[in-house]
Amino acid sequence: MLLVFPLLLAVSYGNVKLCLKCICYKKALIQPLYTVGCSHLGLQDTFPNLEQWPEYGQQEETRMAVNFDWNDIQHLKKFPHIPGIVSLSLQHNKITKIAGNAFVELDNLKVLDLSYNQLTGNLKTLHIVQC
């Protein structure tokens, strides 16, 4: 228990690697699918620095499902260039504001879930359309 407490303090501040704070898991399928579980951690951001994300997420052939549900995110900032993210869930946060370029660098994003937030206007019906 003494080892866990300092780790929790260390990952709460600064430029922490995503997989030290969240649960990163690889499923061996025909094409690898990585899941990143960052639920129920009291997070206020989504790891905005590229150096915080695992290197495999930056590879075009990677597929990642990322979950930031049930956190304290209020302002959704721009995600770094992570072409591996195909699914992103941000349910049950406190999001009231989304940067206009928040998802621009997520080249392969196909599923985005912003339900159960505090969004108003047209943001409630935001859809990702693959052209």
C-alpha positions in Angstrom: 0.0 0.0 0.0 2.9 2.4 0.6 4.0 1.9 -2.9 0.6 2.8 -4.4 0.2 6.1 -2.5 3.4 7.8 -3.8 2.5 6.5 -7.3 -1.0 8.2 -7.1 0.6 11.4 -6.0 3.2 11.3 -8.8 0.6 10.7 -11.5 -1.7 13.4 -10.4 0.6 16.2 -11.5 2.8 17.1 -14.4 3.6 15.3 -17.6 2.6 11.8 -16.7 2.5 8.9 -19.1 -1.1 7.8 -19.9 -0.5 4.1 -19.2 0.9 4.9 -15.7 -2.4 6.5 -14.8 -4.9 4.5 -17.0 -5.2 0.8 -17.9 -3.7 0.0 -21.3 -4.4 -3.4 -22.7 -3.7 -5.1 -26.0 -6.1 -7.6 -27.5 -4.5 -10.0 -30.0 -6.9 -10.1 -32.9 -6.2 -10.2 -36.7 -5.3 -6.6 -36.3 -4.2 -5.6 -32.7 -6.8 -3.6 -30.8 -5.5 -1.6 -27.8 -7.9 -0.4 -25.2 -7.2 2.5 -22.9 -9.4 2.7 -19.8 -9.2 6.1 -18.0 -12.6 5.9 -16.3 -13.3 7.0 -12.7 -9.9 8.6 -12.2 -10.9 12.2 -11.4 -9.1 13.4 -14.5 -9.5 17.0 -15.6 -7.8 16.6 -19.0 -7.2 14.0 -21.7 -3.3 13.9 -21.7 -2.8 16.8 -24.3 0.9 16.2 -24.8 1.9 13.6 -27.5 4.8 12.4 -25.3 2.2 11.2 -22.7 0.6 8.7 -25.1 2.1 5.3 -25.9 4.1 5.1 -29.1 1.9 2.4 -30.7 -0.9 5.0 -30.8 1.1 7.1 -33.2 1.3 4.3 -35.8 -1.2 4.2 -38.6 -1.9 0.5 -38.4 -2.8 0.6 -34.7 -6.4 0.7 -33.6 -7.3 2.0 -30.1 -10.5 2.3 -28.2 -10.1 5.1 -25.6 -12.4 5.6 -22.6 -12.4 8.8 -20.5 -15.9 8.2 -18.9 -16.9 9.4 -15.4 -14.1 12.0 -14.9 -14.1 15.7 -14.1 -13.3 17.0 -17.6 -14.9 20.4 -18.2 -12.9 21.9 -21.1 -12.0 19.5 -23.9 -8.8 20.6 -25.5 -7.1 19.5 -28.7 -5.9 15.9 -28.8 -2.4 15.4 -30.1 -1.8 13.5 -33.4 -2.9 10.0 -32.4 -3.9 8.2 -35.7 -4.5 5.0 -33.8 -7.7 6.2 -32.0 -10.8 4.8 -33.7 -13.2 5.1 -30.7 -13.3 7.8 -28.1 -15.8 7.9 -25.2 -16.1 10.9 -22.9 -19.5 10.0 -21.3 -20.5 11.3 -17.8 -18.0 14.2 -17.5 -18.7 17.9 -17.0 -17.8 19.0 -20.4 -19.2 22.5 -21.2 -16.7 23.6 -23.8 -14.9 21.9 -26.7 -12.0 23.4 -28.5 -12.8 23.9 -32.2 -9.9 21.8 -33.2 -10.2 19.2 -30.5 -10.5 16.2 -32.8 -8.6 17.4 -35.9 -5.5 15.2 -35.3 -7.5 12.0 -34.7 -7.3 10.9 -38.4 -9.1 7.5 -37.9 -11.7 8.5 -35.3 -15.0 6.7 -36.2 -16.9 6.7 -32.9 -17.2 9.6 -30.6 -19.5 9.5 -27.5 -20.0 12.8 -25.7 -23.3 11.8 -24.0 -24.2 12.8 -20.4 -22.2 16.0 -20.3 -23.3 19.6 -19.9 -23.2 20.5 -23.6 -25.7 22.9 -25.1 -26.7 23.8 -28.7 -25.5 21.8 -31.7 -22.8 20.1 -29.7 -25.3 17.5 -28.4 -25.7 16.2 -32.0 -22.0 16.2 -33.0 -21.3 13.3 -35.4 -18.1 12.1 -37.0 -18.7 11.4 -40.7 -16.2 9.3 -42.5 -15.8 10.7 -46.1 
